[in-house]
């Protein structure tokens, strides 16, 4: 069974860096069949795709967040991570990690309606609050 689990601080101060880790079990993050993604949902808003890391380590981020977003991985721990710099209260959200079917990756990158259906396994999400 594939499982994803987000972890990291639930409270981050403004201007600091938000750091989260997704631990994956039941599947390897280096297999070519999948890519791995970060998504968030702010209160009262829909899902916002943040970025993705492919099986070979290459990354792509949402244009609106690219300047502040860094995605990396630790293949030895079967983990991938998110760093979001210079956070503000507008970054408060539930943050999810998810697995992306390789054949659906292009839909995610293009923000195609229904692209989230190409993400077959999700973590439960972790709430991060940005506040002083």
N, CA, C and O atoms as CSV, one atom per row, in Angstrom:
chain,resi,resn,atom,element,x,y,z
A,1,UNK,N,N,0.835,-1.185,0.000
A,1,UNK,CA,C,0.000,0.000,0.000
A,1,UNK,C,C,0.879,1.248,0.000
A,1,UNK,O,O,1.830,1.342,0.776
A,2,UNK,N,N,0.565,2.187,-0.855
A,2,UNK,CA,C,1.310,3.434,-0.945
A,2,UNK,C,C,0.772,4.416,0.086
A,2,UNK,O,O,-0.435,4.634,0.188
A,3,UNK,N,N,1.685,4.999,0.843
A,3,UNK,CA,C,1.307,5.995,1.829
A,3,UNK,C,C,2.263,7.169,1.762
A,3,UNK,O,O,3.466,6.997,1.566
A,4,UNK,N,N,1.717,8.360,1.927
A,4,UNK,CA,C,2.491,9.585,1.975
A,4,UNK,C,C,2.150,10.311,3.266
A,4,UNK,O,O,0.987,10.370,3.665
A,5,UNK,N,N,3.160,10.859,3.913
A,5,UNK,CA,C,2.958,11.534,5.179
A,5,UNK,C,C,3.740,12.839,5.211
A,5,UNK,O,O,4.966,12.839,5.095
A,6,UNK,N,N,3.033,13.942,5.368
A,6,UNK,CA,C,3.671,15.247,5.496
A,6,UNK,C,C,4.123,15.461,6.933
A,6,UNK,O,O,3.475,14.998,7.872
A,7,UNK,N,N,5.221,16.152,7.096
A,7,UNK,CA,C,5.689,16.491,8.427
A,7,UNK,C,C,6.442,17.809,8.384
A,7,UNK,O,O,7.012,18.182,7.359
A,8,UNK,N,N,6.438,18.508,9.509
A,8,UNK,CA,C,7.113,19.780,9.627
A,8,UNK,C,C,6.412,20.669,10.628
A,8,UNK,O,O,5.356,20.305,11.147
A,9,UNK,N,N,6.975,21.816,10.906
A,9,UNK,CA,C,6.382,22.735,11.885
A,9,UNK,C,C,5.005,23.214,11.458
A,9,UNK,O,O,4.763,23.476,10.280
A,10,UNK,N,N,4.112,23.326,12.423
A,10,UNK,CA,C,2.777,23.821,12.151
A,10,UNK,C,C,2.649,25.327,12.253
A,10,UNK,O,O,1.623,25.892,11.875
A,11,UNK,N,N,3.677,25.978,12.756
A,11,UNK,CA,C,3.669,27.422,12.912
A,11,UNK,C,C,4.979,27.994,12.398
A,11,UNK,O,O,6.057,27.554,12.796
A,12,UNK,N,N,4.879,28.967,11.522
A,12,UNK,CA,C,6.044,29.640,10.954
A,12,UNK,C,C,5.842,31.141,11.063
A,12,UNK,O,O,4.746,31.646,10.822
A,13,UNK,N,N,6.884,31.841,11.422
A,13,UNK,CA,C,6.790,33.285,11.552
A,13,UNK,C,C,6.940,33.967,10.197
A,13,UNK,O,O,7.654,33.466,9.329
A,14,UNK,N,N,6.279,35.099,10.010
A,14,UNK,CA,C,6.431,35.835,8.758
A,14,UNK,C,C,7.894,36.136,8.448
A,14,UNK,O,O,8.689,36.423,9.343
A,15,UNK,N,N,8.225,36.067,7.180
A,15,UNK,CA,C,9.556,36.286,6.621
A,15,UNK,C,C,10.469,35.067,6.743
A,15,UNK,O,O,11.544,35.043,6.145
A,16,UNK,N,N,10.064,34.072,7.497
A,16,UNK,CA,C,10.876,32.869,7.632
A,16,UNK,C,C,10.585,31.890,6.495
A,16,UNK,O,O,9.760,32.162,5.623
A,17,UNK,N,N,11.263,30.765,6.517
A,17,UNK,CA,C,11.101,29.738,5.501
A,17,UNK,C,C,10.242,28.603,6.020
A,17,UNK,O,O,10.498,28.050,7.090
A,18,UNK,N,N,9.227,28.263,5.253
A,18,UNK,CA,C,8.376,27.120,5.546
A,18,UNK,C,C,9.036,25.874,4.977
A,18,UNK,O,O,9.348,25.826,3.787
A,19,UNK,N,N,9.250,24.872,5.810
A,19,UNK,CA,C,9.900,23.640,5.387
A,19,UNK,C,C,9.049,22.436,5.760
A,19,UNK,O,O,8.675,22.263,6.920
A,20,UNK,N,N,8.749,21.614,4.777
A,20,UNK,CA,C,7.960,20.405,4.983
A,20,UNK,C,C,8.632,19.229,4.294
A,20,UNK,O,O,9.338,19.392,3.299
A,21,UNK,N,N,8.402,18.055,4.834
A,21,UNK,CA,C,8.938,16.827,4.266
A,21,UNK,C,C,7.802,15.841,4.033
A,21,UNK,O,O,6.900,15.711,4.860
A,22,UNK,N,N,7.855,15.158,2.914
A,22,UNK,CA,C,6.901,14.101,2.605
A,22,UNK,C,C,7.635,12.770,2.619
A,22,UNK,O,O,8.557,12.553,1.832
A,23,UNK,N,N,7.230,11.893,3.502
A,23,UNK,CA,C,7.809,10.562,3.590
A,23,UNK,C,C,6.914,9.579,2.866
A,23,UNK,O,O,5.716,9.501,3.137
A,24,UNK,N,N,7.496,8.832,1.944
A,24,UNK,CA,C,6.741,7.916,1.096
A,24,UNK,C,C,7.074,6.482,1.472
A,24,UNK,O,O,8.240,6.135,1.660
A,25,UNK,N,N,6.057,5.661,1.579
A,25,UNK,CA,C,6.239,4.231,1.791
A,25,UNK,C,C,5.399,3.469,0.776
A,25,UNK,O,O,4.361,3.955,0.326
A,26,UNK,N,N,5.852,2.275,0.420
A,26,UNK,CA,C,5.123,1.454,-0.533
A,26,UNK,C,C,5.419,1.752,-1.985
A,26,UNK,O,O,4.890,1.074,-2.865
A,27,UNK,N,N,6.242,2.738,-2.265
A,27,UNK,CA,C,6.639,3.098,-3.619
A,27,UNK,C,C,7.928,3.887,-3.551
A,27,UNK,O,O,8.172,4.607,-2.583
A,28,UNK,N,N,8.746,3.757,-4.564
A,28,UNK,CA,C,10.013,4.470,-4.629
A,28,UNK,C,C,9.846,5.790,-5.353
A,28,UNK,O,O,9.203,5.844,-6.402
A,29,UNK,N,N,10.416,6.856,-4.808
A,29,UNK,CA,C,10.324,8.155,-5.459
A,29,UNK,C,C,11.250,8.261,-6.661
A,29,UNK,O,O,11.218,9.264,-7.374
A,30,UNK,N,N,12.062,7.262,-6.895
A,30,UNK,CA,C,12.980,7.279,-8.034
A,30,UNK,C,C,12.507,6.438,-9.210
A,30,UNK,O,O,13.179,6.399,-10.241
A,31,UNK,N,N,11.383,5.772,-9.084
A,31,UNK,CA,C,10.869,5.003,-10.214
A,31,UNK,C,C,10.337,5.944,-11.292
A,31,UNK,O,O,9.758,6.986,-10.983
A,32,UNK,N,N,10.533,5.578,-12.540
A,32,UNK,CA,C,10.171,6.447,-13.654
A,32,UNK,C,C,8.675,6.521,-13.923
A,32,UNK,O,O,8.241,7.293,-14.778
A,33,UNK,N,N,7.892,5.742,-13.221
A,33,UNK,CA,C,6.451,5.716,-13.469
A,33,UNK,C,C,5.711,6.892,-12.833
A,33,UNK,O,O,4.549,7.138,-13.154
A,34,UNK,N,N,6.371,7.614,-11.939
A,34,UNK,CA,C,5.674,8.635,-11.173
A,34,UNK,C,C,6.529,9.876,-10.959
A,34,UNK,O,O,7.754,9.843,-11.076
A,35,UNK,N,N,5.845,10.967,-10.643
A,35,UNK,CA,C,6.460,12.174,-10.137
A,35,UNK,C,C,5.784,12.520,-8.811
A,35,UNK,O,O,4.796,11.893,-8.427
A,36,UNK,N,N,6.314,13.505,-8.129
A,36,UNK,CA,C,5.868,13.785,-6.768
A,36,UNK,C,C,5.645,15.272,-6.599
A,36,UNK,O,O,6.472,16.085,-7.015
A,37,UNK,N,N,4.517,15.630,-5.984
A,37,UNK,CA,C,4.046,17.003,-6.049
A,37,UNK,C,C,3.645,17.553,-4.681
A,37,UNK,O,O,3.322,16.810,-3.754
A,38,UNK,N,N,3.678,18.873,-4.594
A,38,UNK,CA,C,3.170,19.606,-3.438
A,38,UNK,C,C,1.981,20.455,-3.866
A,38,UNK,O,O,2.007,21.110,-4.908
A,39,UNK,N,N,0.941,20.432,-3.043
A,39,UNK,CA,C,-0.286,21.190,-3.282
A,39,UNK,C,C,-0.702,21.806,-1.958
A,39,UNK,O,O,-0.413,21.249,-0.899
A,40,UNK,N,N,-1.374,22.941,-2.001
A,40,UNK,CA,C,-1.877,23.536,-0.768
A,40,UNK,C,C,-3.306,24.024,-0.963
A,40,UNK,O,O,-3.765,24.235,-2.086
A,41,UNK,N,N,-3.996,24.196,0.161
A,41,UNK,CA,C,-5.355,24.704,0.150
A,41,UNK,C,C,-5.518,25.699,1.289
A,41,UNK,O,O,-5.404,25.340,2.460
A,42,UNK,N,N,-5.782,26.939,0.940
A,42,UNK,CA,C,-6.007,27.980,1.925
A,42,UNK,C,C,-7.465,27.956,2.362
A,42,UNK,O,O,-8.320,27.449,1.636
A,43,UNK,N,N,-7.759,28.499,3.542
A,43,UNK,CA,C,-9.152,28.518,4.008
A,43,UNK,C,C,-10.084,29.185,3.009
A,43,UNK,O,O,-9.839,30.307,2.565
A,44,UNK,N,N,-11.147,28.487,2.665
A,44,UNK,CA,C,-12.127,29.019,1.743
A,44,UNK,C,C,-11.713,29.025,0.289
A,44,UNK,O,O,-12.434,29.562,-0.551
A,45,UNK,N,N,-10.571,28.442,-0.031
A,45,UNK,CA,C,-10.085,28.418,-1.400
A,45,UNK,C,C,-9.902,26.987,-1.882
A,45,UNK,O,O,-9.926,26.039,-1.098
A,46,UNK,N,N,-9.722,26.858,-3.165
A,46,UNK,CA,C,-9.490,25.558,-3.756
A,46,UNK,C,C,-8.037,25.144,-3.673
A,46,UNK,O,O,-7.211,25.825,-3.064
A,47,UNK,N,N,-7.745,24.034,-4.286
A,47,UNK,CA,C,-6.386,23.517,-4.292
A,47,UNK,C,C,-5.493,24.357,-5.194
A,47,UNK,O,O,-5.906,24.783,-6.272
A,48,UNK,N,N,-4.274,24.587,-4.747
A,48,UNK,CA,C,-3.283,25.325,-5.513
A,48,UNK,C,C,-2.048,24.451,-5.679
A,48,UNK,O,O,-1.389,24.091,-4.703
A,49,UNK,N,N,-1.747,24.116,-6.922
A,49,UNK,CA,C,-0.549,23.347,-7.182
A,49,UNK,C,C,0.687,24.209,-6.986
A,49,UNK,O,O,0.738,25.344,-7.459
A,50,UNK,N,N,1.670,23.680,-6.298
A,50,UNK,CA,C,2.864,24.449,-5.981
A,50,UNK,C,C,4.074,24.034,-6.818
A,50,UNK,O,O,4.797,24.881,-7.342
A,51,UNK,N,N,4.280,22.750,-6.935
A,51,UNK,CA,C,5.445,22.299,-7.676
A,51,UNK,C,C,5.526,20.792,-7.713
A,51,UNK,O,O,4.730,20.091,-7.088
A,52,UNK,N,N,6.509,20.304,-8.460
A,52,UNK,CA,C,6.654,18.880,-8.673
A,52,UNK,C,C,8.128,18.527,-8.810
A,52,UNK,O,O,8.926,19.318,-9.312
A,53,UNK,N,N,8.470,17.347,-8.363
A,53,UNK,CA,C,9.802,16.809,-8.589
A,53,UNK,C,C,9.646,15.469,-9.289
A,53,UNK,O,O,8.911,14.596,-8.829
A,54,UNK,N,N,10.342,15.319,-10.400
A,54,UNK,CA,C,10.231,14.121,-11.200
A,54,UNK,C,C,11.129,13.017,-10.637
A,54,UNK,O,O,11.904,13.242,-9.708
A,55,UNK,N,N,11.011,11.840,-11.211
A,55,UNK,CA,C,11.765,10.697,-10.708
A,55,UNK,C,C,13.272,10.892,-10.822
A,55,UNK,O,O,14.038,10.296,-10.064
A,56,UNK,N,N,13.700,11.731,-11.773
A,56,UNK,CA,C,15.124,11.964,-11.971
A,56,UNK,C,C,15.648,13.160,-11.192
A,56,UNK,O,O,16.821,13.515,-11.313
A,57,UNK,N,N,14.783,13.788,-10.389
A,57,UNK,CA,C,15.186,14.910,-9.572
A,57,UNK,C,C,14.924,16.276,-10.165
A,57,UNK,O,O,15.117,17.284,-9.485
A,58,UNK,N,N,14.491,16.342,-11.406
A,58,UNK,CA,C,14.179,17.626,-12.011
A,58,UNK,C,C,12.913,18.204,-11.386
A,58,UNK,O,O,12.021,17.458,-10.982
A,59,UNK,N,N,12.834,19.525,-11.307
A,59,UNK,CA,C,11.719,20.177,-10.631
A,59,UNK,C,C,11.065,21.240,-11.495
A,59,UNK,O,O,11.692,21.812,-12.386
A,60,UNK,N,N,9.801,21.493,-11.217
A,60,UNK,CA,C,9.033,22.558,-11.848
A,60,UNK,C,C,8.109,23.136,-10.794
A,60,UNK,O,O,7.540,22.397,-9.990
A,61,UNK,N,N,7.958,24.450,-10.792
A,61,UNK,CA,C,7.136,25.117,-9.798
A,61,UNK,C,C,6.104,26.013,-10.463
A,61,UNK,O,O,6.264,26.427,-11.612
A,62,UNK,N,N,5.054,26.301,-9.728
A,62,UNK,CA,C,4.043,27.230,-10.196
A,62,UNK,C,C,4.681,28.589,-10.462
A,62,UNK,O,O,5.483,29.058,-9.654
A,63,UNK,N,N,4.338,29.233,-11.589
A,63,UNK,CA,C,4.937,30.540,-11.871
A,63,UNK,C,C,4.757,31.555,-10.758
A,63,UNK,O,O,5.638,32.384,-10.529
A,64,UNK,N,N,3.636,31.504,-10.066
A,64,UNK,CA,C,3.365,32.466,-9.010
A,64,UNK,C,C,4.198,32.232,-7.759
A,64,UNK,O,O,4.304,33.118,-6.911
A,65,UNK,N,N,4.783,31.066,-7.635
A,65,UNK,CA,C,5.555,30.711,-6.450
A,65,UNK,C,C,6.999,30.359,-6.749
A,65,UNK,O,O,7.779,30.115,-5.828
A,66,UNK,N,N,7.363,30.328,-8.005
A,66,UNK,CA,C,8.667,29.822,-8.413
A,66,UNK,C,C,9.822,30.526,-7.725
A,66,UNK,O,O,10.798,29.882,-7.339
A,67,UNK,N,N,9.726,31.834,-7.568
A,67,UNK,CA,C,10.824,32.595,-6.990
A,67,UNK,C,C,11.045,32.287,-5.517
A,67,UNK,O,O,12.115,32.568,-4.979
A,68,UNK,N,N,10.047,31.714,-4.866
A,68,UNK,CA,C,10.145,31.434,-3.437
A,68,UNK,C,C,10.181,29.949,-3.116
A,68,UNK,O,O,10.345,29.579,-1.953
A,69,UNK,N,N,10.034,29.096,-4.108
A,69,UNK,CA,C,9.837,27.665,-3.879
A,69,UNK,C,C,11.053,26.850,-4.273
A,69,UNK,O,O,11.668,27.081,-5.314
A,70,UNK,N,N,11.382,25.904,-3.431
A,70,UNK,CA,C,12.437,24.945,-3.726
A,70,UNK,C,C,11.957,23.557,-3.326
A,70,UNK,O,O,11.467,23.361,-2.214
A,71,UNK,N,N,12.094,22.605,-4.225
A,71,UNK,CA,C,11.719,21.221,-3.967
A,71,UNK,C,C,12.952,20.348,-4.130
A,71,UNK,O,O,13.701,20.489,-5.097
A,72,UNK,N,N,13.154,19.458,-3.191
A,72,UNK,CA,C,14.317,18.588,-3.218
A,72,UNK,C,C,13.916,17.191,-2.758
A,72,UNK,O,O,12.769,16.955,-2.380
A,73,UNK,N,N,14.869,16.274,-2.793
A,73,UNK,CA,C,14.571,14.919,-2.364
A,73,UNK,C,C,15.774,14.284,-1.684
A,73,UNK,O,O,16.919,14.697,-1.869
A,74,UNK,N,N,15.473,13.273,-0.898
A,74,UNK,CA,C,16.484,12.422,-0.293
A,74,UNK,C,C,16.082,10.996,-0.652
A,74,UNK,O,O,15.267,10.380,0.034
A,75,UNK,N,N,16.653,10.486,-1.714
A,75,UNK,CA,C,16.251,9.169,-2.201
A,75,UNK,C,C,16.592,8.060,-1.222
A,75,UNK,O,O,15.913,7.034,-1.192
A,76,UNK,N,N,17.629,8.246,-0.424
A,76,UNK,CA,C,17.996,7.233,0.555
A,76,UNK,C,C,16.938,7.079,1.638
A,76,UNK,O,O,16.795,6.005,2.223
A,77,UNK,N,N,16.197,8.148,1.905
A,77,UNK,CA,C,15.125,8.126,2.893
A,77,UNK,C,C,13.749,8.028,2.243
A,77,UNK,O,O,12.733,7.984,2.936
A,78,UNK,N,N,13.718,7.995,0.915
A,78,UNK,CA,C,12.468,7.972,0.172
A,78,UNK,C,C,11.571,9.145,0.575
A,78,UNK,O,O,10.381,8.983,0.846
A,79,UNK,N,N,12.180,10.322,0.605
A,79,UNK,CA,C,11.494,11.528,1.009
A,79,UNK,C,C,11.713,12.637,-0.010
A,79,UNK,O,O,12.735,12.673,-0.694
A,80,UNK,N,N,10.748,13.536,-0.104
A,80,UNK,CA,C,10.963,14.778,-0.832
A,80,UNK,C,C,10.426,15.928,0.003
A,80,UNK,O,O,9.529,15.747,0.826
A,81,UNK,N,N,10.984,17.114,-0.215
A,81,UNK,CA,C,10.748,18.229,0.679
A,81,UNK,C,C,10.348,19.488,-0.074
A,81,UNK,O,O,10.594,19.632,-1.272
A,82,UNK,N,N,9.730,20.387,0.663
A,82,UNK,CA,C,9.309,21.686,0.155
A,82,UNK,C,C,9.889,22.775,1.031
A,82,UNK,O,O,9.853,22.683,2.258
A,83,UNK,N,N,10.420,23.797,0.403
A,83,UNK,CA,C,10.831,25.004,1.105
A,83,UNK,C,C,10.181,26.202,0.432
A,83,UNK,O,O,10.296,26.384,-0.780
A,84,UNK,N,N,9.504,27.011,1.222
A,84,UNK,CA,C,8.854,28.214,0.736
A,84,UNK,C,C,9.404,29.381,1.537
A,84,UNK,O,O,9.171,29.487,2.741
A,85,UNK,N,N,10.128,30.245,0.866
A,85,UNK,CA,C,10.814,31.344,1.531
A,85,UNK,C,C,9.921,32.563,1.717
A,85,UNK,O,O,8.903,32.722,1.044
A,86,UNK,N,N,10.330,33.416,2.647
A,86,UNK,CA,C,9.706,34.721,2.856
A,86,UNK,C,C,8.194,34.622,2.969
A,86,UNK,O,O,7.467,35.300,2.243
A,87,UNK,N,N,7.728,33.795,3.861
A,87,UNK,CA,C,6.297,33.543,3.969
A,87,UNK,C,C,5.568,34.724,4.608
A,87,UNK,O,O,6.141,35.488,5.385
A,88,UNK,N,N,4.308,34.846,4.262
A,88,UNK,CA,C,3.397,35.820,4.831
A,88,UNK,C,C,2.159,35.081,5.326
A,88,UNK,O,O,2.006,33.891,5.051
A,89,UNK,N,N,1.271,35.765,6.051
A,89,UNK,CA,C,0.037,35.090,6.483
A,89,UNK,C,C,-0.784,34.518,5.329
A,89,UNK,O,O,-1.573,33.596,5.537
A,90,UNK,N,N,-0.614,35.046,4.119
A,90,UNK,CA,C,-1.331,34.518,2.961
A,90,UNK,C,C,-0.885,33.112,2.600
A,90,UNK,O,O,-1.563,32.423,1.838
A,91,UNK,N,N,0.241,32.683,3.135
A,91,UNK,CA,C,0.741,31.334,2.890
A,91,UNK,C,C,0.176,30.314,3.875
A,91,UNK,O,O,0.461,29.123,3.751
A,92,UNK,N,N,-0.607,30.747,4.834
A,92,UNK,CA,C,-1.253,29.808,5.753
A,92,UNK,C,C,-2.194,28.906,4.973
A,92,UNK,O,O,-3.045,29.385,4.225
A,93,UNK,N,N,-2.040,27.607,5.148
A,93,UNK,CA,C,-2.822,26.659,4.361
A,93,UNK,C,C,-2.602,25.252,4.878
A,93,UNK,O,O,-1.729,25.005,5.710
A,94,UNK,N,N,-3.408,24.339,4.372
A,94,UNK,CA,C,-3.133,22.921,4.536
A,94,UNK,C,C,-2.263,22.497,3.361
A,94,UNK,O,O,-2.626,22.714,2.205
A,95,UNK,N,N,-1.140,21.903,3.648
A,95,UNK,CA,C,-0.183,21.507,2.623
A,95,UNK,C,C,-0.227,19.998,2.435
A,95,UNK,O,O,-0.179,19.232,3.398
A,96,UNK,N,N,-0.319,19.589,1.180
A,96,UNK,CA,C,-0.395,18.183,0.822
A,96,UNK,C,C,0.768,17.786,-0.071
A,96,UNK,O,O,1.247,18.583,-0.878
A,97,UNK,N,N,1.215,16.557,0.077
A,97,UNK,CA,C,2.061,15.948,-0.936
A,97,UNK,C,C,1.267,14.852,-1.621
A,97,UNK,O,O,0.375,14.254,-1.019
A,98,UNK,N,N,1.590,14.588,-2.878
A,98,UNK,CA,C,0.824,13.627,-3.661
A,98,UNK,C,C,1.691,12.996,-4.740
A,98,UNK,O,O,2.666,13.591,-5.198
A,99,UNK,N,N,1.325,11.790,-5.137
A,99,UNK,CA,C,1.989,11.103,-6.227
A,99,UNK,C,C,1.273,11.399,-7.530
A,99,UNK,O,O,0.044,11.412,-7.581
A,100,UNK,N,N,2.041,11.636,-8.584
A,100,UNK,CA,C,1.499,11.978,-9.889
A,100,UNK,C,C,1.821,10.867,-10.879
A,100,UNK,O,O,2.978,10.471,-11.016
A,101,UNK,N,N,0.814,10.371,-11.560
A,101,UNK,CA,C,1.042,9.407,-12.627
A,101,UNK,C,C,1.838,10.081,-13.736
A,101,UNK,O,O,1.497,11.181,-14.170
A,102,UNK,N,N,2.891,9.426,-14.189
A,102,UNK,CA,C,3.760,10.048,-15.171
A,102,UNK,C,C,3.009,10.494,-16.422
A,102,UNK,O,O,3.294,11.557,-16.973
A,103,UNK,N,N,2.063,9.695,-16.863
A,103,UNK,CA,C,1.302,10.023,-18.059
A,103,UNK,C,C,0.432,11.262,-17.880
A,103,UNK,O,O,-0.015,11.845,-18.867
A,104,UNK,N,N,0.186,11.670,-16.645
A,104,UNK,CA,C,-0.657,12.828,-16.362
A,104,UNK,C,C,0.147,14.061,-15.968
A,104,UNK,O,O,-0.428,15.111,-15.680
A,105,UNK,N,N,1.463,13.943,-15.953
A,105,UNK,CA,C,2.310,15.037,-15.502
A,105,UNK,C,C,2.100,16.299,-16.334
A,105,UNK,O,O,2.075,17.401,-15.788
A,106,UNK,N,N,1.952,16.151,-17.633
A,106,UNK,CA,C,1.788,17.308,-18.499
A,106,UNK,C,C,0.522,18.086,-18.145
A,106,UNK,O,O,0.495,19.310,-18.270
A,107,UNK,N,N,-0.520,17.390,-17.707
A,107,UNK,CA,C,-1.742,18.067,-17.309
A,107,UNK,C,C,-1.514,18.916,-16.066
A,107,UNK,O,O,-2.058,20.013,-15.947
A,108,UNK,N,N,-0.718,18.410,-15.155
A,108,UNK,CA,C,-0.408,19.156,-13.943
A,108,UNK,C,C,0.386,20.412,-14.282
A,108,UNK,O,O,0.072,21.496,-13.791
A,109,UNK,N,N,1.399,20.275,-15.109
A,109,UNK,CA,C,2.235,21.404,-15.481
A,109,UNK,C,C,1.454,22.477,-16.231
A,109,UNK,O,O,1.755,23.665,-16.115
A,110,UNK,N,N,0.460,22.062,-16.993
A,110,UNK,CA,C,-0.345,22.992,-17.779
A,110,UNK,C,C,-1.564,23.506,-17.023
A,110,UNK,O,O,-2.347,24.285,-17.568
A,111,UNK,N,N,-1.731,23.083,-15.786
A,111,UNK,CA,C,-2.895,23.451,-14.975
A,111,UNK,C,C,-4.193,23.100,-15.681
A,111,UNK,O,O,-5.161,23.859,-15.624
A,112,UNK,N,N,-4.216,21.977,-16.332
A,112,UNK,CA,C,-5.403,21.512,-17.030
A,112,UNK,C,C,-6.505,21.178,-16.037
A,112,UNK,O,O,-6.244,20.526,-15.026
A,113,UNK,N,N,-7.736,21.614,-16.307
A,113,UNK,CA,C,-8.837,21.243,-15.421
A,113,UNK,C,C,-8.920,19.737,-15.222
A,113,UNK,O,O,-8.860,18.970,-16.183
A,114,UNK,N,N,-9.056,19.328,-13.983
A,114,UNK,CA,C,-9.103,17.917,-13.673
A,114,UNK,C,C,-7.742,17.269,-13.507
A,114,UNK,O,O,-7.648,16.051,-13.359
A,115,UNK,N,N,-6.684,18.073,-13.530
A,115,UNK,CA,C,-5.339,17.523,-13.430
A,115,UNK,C,C,-5.111,16.769,-12.125
A,115,UNK,O,O,-4.303,15.842,-12.078
A,116,UNK,N,N,-5.809,17.156,-11.076
A,116,UNK,CA,C,-5.623,16.492,-9.785
A,116,UNK,C,C,-6.067,15.037,-9.813
A,116,UNK,O,O,-5.683,14.255,-8.943
A,117,UNK,N,N,-6.859,14.674,-10.789
A,117,UNK,CA,C,-7.234,13.266,-10.932
A,117,UNK,C,C,-6.047,12.418,-11.352
A,117,UNK,O,O,-6.089,11.192,-11.248
A,118,UNK,N,N,-4.996,13.056,-11.823
A,118,UNK,CA,C,-3.775,12.355,-12.142
A,118,UNK,C,C,-2.877,12.120,-10.940
A,118,UNK,O,O,-1.784,11.570,-11.076
A,119,UNK,N,N,-3.330,12.532,-9.768
A,119,UNK,CA,C,-2.622,12.291,-8.517
A,119,UNK,C,C,-3.368,11.211,-7.749
A,119,UNK,O,O,-4.441,11.455,-7.195
A,120,UNK,N,N,-2.792,10.022,-7.722
A,120,UNK,CA,C,-3.549,8.882,-7.222
A,120,UNK,C,C,-3.429,8.657,-5.720
A,120,UNK,O,O,-4.333,8.083,-5.113
A,121,UNK,N,N,-2.347,9.092,-5.117
A,121,UNK,CA,C,-2.185,8.967,-3.681
A,121,UNK,C,C,-1.804,10.305,-3.087
A,121,UNK,O,O,-0.936,11.009,-3.604
A,122,UNK,N,N,-2.464,10.643,-1.998
A,122,UNK,CA,C,-2.244,11.905,-1.287
A,122,UNK,C,C,-1.917,11.643,0.169
A,122,UNK,O,O,-2.361,10.648,0.743
A,123,UNK,N,N,-1.142,12.535,0.766
A,123,UNK,CA,C,-1.012,12.534,2.201
A,123,UNK,C,C,-2.260,13.116,2.827
A,123,UNK,O,O,-3.130,13.638,2.130
A,124,UNK,N,N,-2.345,13.027,4.128
A,124,UNK,CA,C,-3.505,13.562,4.837
A,124,UNK,C,C,-3.517,15.081,4.867
A,124,UNK,O,O,-4.564,15.688,5.091
A,125,UNK,N,N,-2.381,15.692,4.648
A,125,UNK,CA,C,-2.240,17.126,4.713
A,125,UNK,C,C,-1.788,17.572,6.089
A,125,UNK,O,O,-2.083,16.924,7.092
A,126,UNK,N,N,-1.079,18.670,6.129
A,126,UNK,CA,C,-0.648,19.248,7.394
A,126,UNK,C,C,-0.921,20.748,7.377
A,126,UNK,O,O,-0.604,21.439,6.409
A,127,UNK,N,N,-1.505,21.233,8.446
A,127,UNK,CA,C,-1.839,22.652,8.546
A,127,UNK,C,C,-0.618,23.443,8.962
A,127,UNK,O,O,0.034,23.124,9.957
A,128,UNK,N,N,-0.314,24.471,8.198
A,128,UNK,CA,C,0.771,25.384,8.529
A,128,UNK,C,C,0.189,26.785,8.665
A,128,UNK,O,O,-0.465,27.293,7.755
A,129,UNK,N,N,0.433,27.388,9.795
A,129,UNK,CA,C,-0.039,28.738,10.057
A,129,UNK,C,C,1.140,29.692,10.091
A,129,UNK,O,O,2.128,29.446,10.783
A,130,UNK,N,N,1.037,30.777,9.345
A,130,UNK,CA,C,2.061,31.809,9.347
A,130,UNK,C,C,1.558,32.948,10.217
A,130,UNK,O,O,0.594,33.629,9.867
A,131,UNK,N,N,2.203,33.147,11.330
A,131,UNK,CA,C,1.769,34.158,12.285
A,131,UNK,C,C,2.921,34.516,13.205
A,131,UNK,O,O,3.774,33.685,13.516
A,132,UNK,N,N,2.929,35.758,13.629
A,132,UNK,CA,C,3.915,36.204,14.594
A,132,UNK,C,C,3.407,36.069,16.012
A,132,UNK,O,O,4.121,36.404,16.957
